[in-house]
Amino acid sequence: MPTRRLLLASAGAFAALPALAQDRPNPMPADLRRALERDPTAPVLGNPQGDITLTEFFDYNCDYCRSMLPVIQQLVSSDPQLRVVYREWPVFGPGSDFAARASLAALPTGKYWQFHAGLLTMRGRAEEATVMRVARKVGLDEARLRRDMDSEPVERHISMSHLMAEHMGLVGTPTFICGDEAVFGGRTLEEMRALIERGRRTMGA
């Protein structure tokens, strides 16, 4: 899988700001980093106060995203200073959009992580019937979930994921961003650890 450097010249919804680290070859503008790493609608795994943030753009119908679940879990369990931000980026059709909205709607219930793991490990495609089956299995209230799927935070998160992905020229899922670097596709545990360490060096963590 290719490694892609982000195209980070600020544009569109992100106001142009002076680069804070001109010694870096391709610094991410501060406003884009805030949107990417500190969006209150985005689920956070690991240490919320960690010294480095790894962001994943993913889709529940992406086989590589599914295969990365245990890798992310191992990263979090072995790195107490790692902060992981999830960007729901549904790019594989209506089933993916339904799954993303349902999972984000589950965030306030405290069962997002059970639901997230259930969706990534279930057999078959994520679509309305299969998503709701997993929701019932983890004990979510289906009526509440359906109601909250259309809430403003859910809509904002998904809209921002599409906007940021277009702005940065992302090519698909999963995409992992750490520091000023993005990589696309499935990765080994060792490759992910190397990405995180490069991010720490870049950010001076």
C-alpha positions in Angstrom: 0.0 0.0 0.0 1.3 3.5 -0.8 2.3 6.0 1.7 0.8 9.4 0.9 1.9 12.8 2.2 -1.1 15.0 3.0 -1.7 18.0 0.8 -2.2 20.5 3.6 -2.5 23.9 2.1 -5.6 25.2 3.9 -8.6 25.9 1.7 -12.4 25.6 1.6 -14.0 25.5 5.1 -10.6 25.9 6.7 -9.4 29.4 7.0 -5.8 30.0 6.0 -3.5 30.3 9.0 0.2 30.9 9.2 2.1 27.6 9.5 3.2 27.0 13.0 6.2 24.8 12.1 8.0 26.2 9.1 10.9 23.8 9.7 8.7 20.9 8.7 8.3 20.2 5.0 4.6 19.8 5.0 3.0 21.2 8.2 -0.7 20.7 8.8 -2.4 24.1 9.5 -3.6 24.5 13.0 -7.3 24.9 12.1 -7.2 21.6 10.1 -5.5 19.8 13.0 -8.1 21.0 15.4 -10.9 19.9 13.1 -9.2 16.5 12.6 -8.2 15.7 16.2 -10.5 17.7 18.5 -14.0 17.5 17.0 -16.3 16.9 19.9 -18.5 14.6 17.7 -15.7 12.2 17.1 -15.3 9.0 19.2 -12.0 8.8 21.1 -10.3 5.6 22.1 -7.2 5.3 24.4 -5.9 8.1 26.5 -8.0 11.3 25.9 -5.0 13.3 27.2 -2.4 11.3 25.3 0.7 12.9 23.8 0.0 11.9 20.2 -3.2 11.5 18.1 -3.8 8.8 15.5 -6.9 9.5 13.4 -8.6 6.8 11.3 -11.1 7.5 8.5 -13.0 4.2 8.1 -16.1 2.5 6.7 -17.9 -0.4 8.2 -18.1 -2.2 4.8 -14.4 -1.9 4.3 -12.6 -5.2 4.7 -9.3 -3.6 5.5 -11.0 -1.5 8.2 -12.3 -4.7 9.7 -8.9 -6.3 9.6 -7.4 -3.3 11.4 -9.7 -3.5 14.5 -7.4 -5.9 16.5 -4.3 -3.9 15.4 -5.8 -0.7 16.8 -6.8 -2.5 20.0 -3.2 -3.8 20.4 -1.8 -0.3 19.8 -4.1 1.2 22.5 -3.4 -1.5 25.0 0.4 -1.3 24.5 0.8 2.5 24.3 -0.7 4.4 27.3 0.0 7.8 25.7 -1.9 7.1 22.5 -5.1 8.9 21.6 -7.1 7.4 18.7 -9.8 9.5 17.0 -12.4 7.8 14.7 -13.8 9.5 11.7 -16.8 7.7 10.4 -16.5 8.1 6.6 -19.2 6.1 4.8 -18.1 5.7 1.2 -19.5 2.3 0.3 -23.1 3.2 -0.2 -26.4 3.5 1.8 -25.6 0.6 4.1 -22.3 2.3 5.2 -24.1 5.5 5.7 -26.8 3.8 7.9 -24.1 2.1 9.9 -22.1 5.3 10.5 -25.2 7.2 11.6 -26.3 4.4 13.9 -22.8 4.1 15.5 -22.5 7.8 16.1 -26.0 7.8 17.6 -24.8 5.2 20.0 -22.0 7.4 21.3 -24.0 9.1 24.1 -25.3 5.8 25.4 -21.9 4.5 26.5 -22.1 1.5 24.2 -20.4 2.9 21.1 -17.3 0.7 21.5 -19.3 -2.5 21.9 -21.4 -1.5 18.9 -18.4 -0.4 16.8 -16.6 -3.7 17.4 -19.8 -5.7 16.7 -20.2 -3.9 13.4 -16.6 -4.5 12.4 -16.6 -8.2 13.3 -20.1 -9.3 12.0 -20.5 -11.5 9.0 -21.9 -9.9 5.8 -22.4 -6.3 4.8 -23.4 -3.5 7.1 -27.0 -2.6 6.1 -30.1 -1.6 8.0 -31.1 -5.1 9.0 -27.7 -6.3 10.1 -26.8 -3.1 11.8 -30.0 -3.2 13.9 -29.4 -6.8 14.8 -26.0 -5.9 16.2 -27.6 -3.0 18.0 -30.1 -5.2 19.7 -27.3 -7.7 20.6 -25.3 -5.1 22.5 -28.4 -3.8 24.3 -29.1 -0.5 22.4 -32.6 0.9 22.3 -33.6 0.6 18.6 -36.2 3.4 18.7 -33.9 5.8 20.4 -31.1 4.9 18.0 -33.2 5.5 14.9 -34.3 8.9 16.3 -30.8 10.0 17.2 -29.4 8.9 13.8 -30.7 12.2 12.3 -29.4 14.4 15.1 -27.3 17.5 14.4 -24.0 16.1 15.9 -24.3 12.9 13.7 -25.0 15.0 10.6 -22.1 17.3 11.4 -19.6 14.5 12.0 -20.4 12.8 8.7 -20.5 16.0 6.7 -17.1 17.0 8.2 -15.6 13.7 7.4 -16.5 14.0 3.7 -15.3 17.6 3.7 -12.0 16.9 5.3 -11.4 13.8 3.2 -12.0 15.8 0.0 -9.9 18.7 1.2 -6.9 16.5 2.0 -7.3 14.3 -1.1 -7.8 11.1 0.7 -8.3 8.1 -1.6 -10.2 5.6 0.5 -10.5 3.6 3.7 -8.8 3.0 6.0 -6.7 6.1 6.0 -4.6 6.8 9.1 -3.2 10.3 9.9 -0.6 11.0 12.5 1.5 14.1 12.8 1.7 15.5 9.2 1.5 12.1 7.5 -1.2 9.9 6.1 -1.1 6.3 5.1 -3.8 4.4 3.2 -4.8 0.7 3.5 -4.2 -2.2 5.8 -1.0 -2.0 7.9 0.8 -4.3 10.3 1.2 -3.6 14.0 4.9 -2.7 13.4 4.0 -0.3 10.5 1.4 1.4 12.7 3.8 1.8 15.6 6.4 3.3 13.2 3.8 5.8 11.9 3.0 6.8 15.5 6.6 7.2 16.4 7.2 9.4 13.3 4.2 11.4 14.4 5.7 11.9 17.9 9.0 13.1 16.4 7.2 15.5 14.1 5.1 16.9 16.9 7.9 17.0 19.4 6.0 14.7 21.8 
